[in-house]
Each structure stands twice: as structure tokens, then as C-alpha cells.
Amino acid sequence: MSSSLPPFQTPDEPLAIASRARRMQRLRRLGRTLDSAIGIPGTKFRIGLDPIIGLIPGGGDTVGLILSSFIVLEGARMGASRSTLSTMAFNILLETIAGTVPVVGDIFDVTWKSNLRNIELLEEHLKIVRPEQKSNHGFAIVLILGLAIVFVACIVVSFYLLRWVFHLIQSGGAG
């Protein structure tokens, strides 16, 4: 009895490949939505929802961090290496921290496009990943917890900045 499967391919492998392809398609869609969904008329330049959300004072960048973290988590589920996941988390962290700086951070957010970078990293890695490589759920959780700490720090910094601005407004109006 001969099998129609190529050597070393298990019967479940085509399903795993199809599942990975569907996941990547969803992640690409999410990355484009966050980083390049909207074309700027008269230019070839595109922006996404991430820099727009980042304009919301006191938490917009934090919302972007949460949405971007989903790509890292899915990468871990798909078997991305720790190195790839670390680079992906760094891209998000850099964009989140830079995005908290008024004006300059917003320009950085528009140009850096961490989500599209992370999709490219994941696609590049998955071309060489071996089917037997286990997913890095634990490592992804550690990275997500680190990003959550940055999230909380952003909220705290935003709170104190807003409090300081309100204090300046109140003291300026009284004097």
C-alpha cells in the first residue's frame, strides 16, 4: 500500500499548512489595517489606524500596543523563534515609546510601521521553520507581560502629564 504523501510528511501537515496560511492572511490584513490602510491622496504614502489611534491623548499608543501584541502572540502560536518574537516585541516597544512623544512620536509612528515589519519578520521566519518546532507560548507570554508593563507605564505617565497640564492651566488662570 503506497501513500500519496511526500516522504516525511504527516497526514495532518497539509491541514497545518492551510491553517498557517489562513492565520498569516488574517495577520497581514491586521498589519495593513494598522499601518497602511489609508492612502494619502496625491502621494504614494499610506497610513493606518495605529498612528491615528496614537493621536488620542492618554492612551492611544497603549491601544496600539495591545492590537500589535496580537501579532506577536499569533507568531508564538505559529512557532516563531524567540529571536523573532523578541525582535517583534522590540519593534512594538520602540513604536509605543516613541509614540508617546508629542508630534515627533506621531511622525515616527506613521513611518516606522512596526506591524508590517513584524509580519515580514514572521513570514521570513516561517519559510525556514521546521514542522516539529514547538510554539513558544511561554516566551510570548513573558513578552506580552513585558509589553503590558510598558502599557501600564504609558498610562501612568499619561496620567501624570495630564495632571501636570491641568495644574498648569489652573495655576495660570488664578494668577
Sequence and secondary structure as in RCSB ss.txt:
>XXXX:A:sequence
MSSSLPPFQTPDEPLAIASRARRMQRLRRLGRTLDSAIGIPGTKFRIGLDPIIGLIPGGGDTVGLILSSFIVLEG
ARMGASRSTLSTMAFNILLETIAGTVPVVGDIFDVTWKSNLRNIELLEEHLKIVRPEQKSNHGFAIVLILGLAIV
FVACIVVSFYLLRWVFHLIQSGGAG
>XXXX:A:secstr
   SS TT  TTHHHHHHHHHHHHHHHHHHHHHHHTSEE TTSS EE HHHHHHTSTTTHHHHHHHHHHHHHHHH
HHTT  HHHHHHHHHHHHHHHHHHTSTTHHHHHHHHH HHHHHHHHHHHHHHH  TT    HHHHHHHHHHHHHH
HHHHHHHHHHHHHHHHHHHHHHHH 
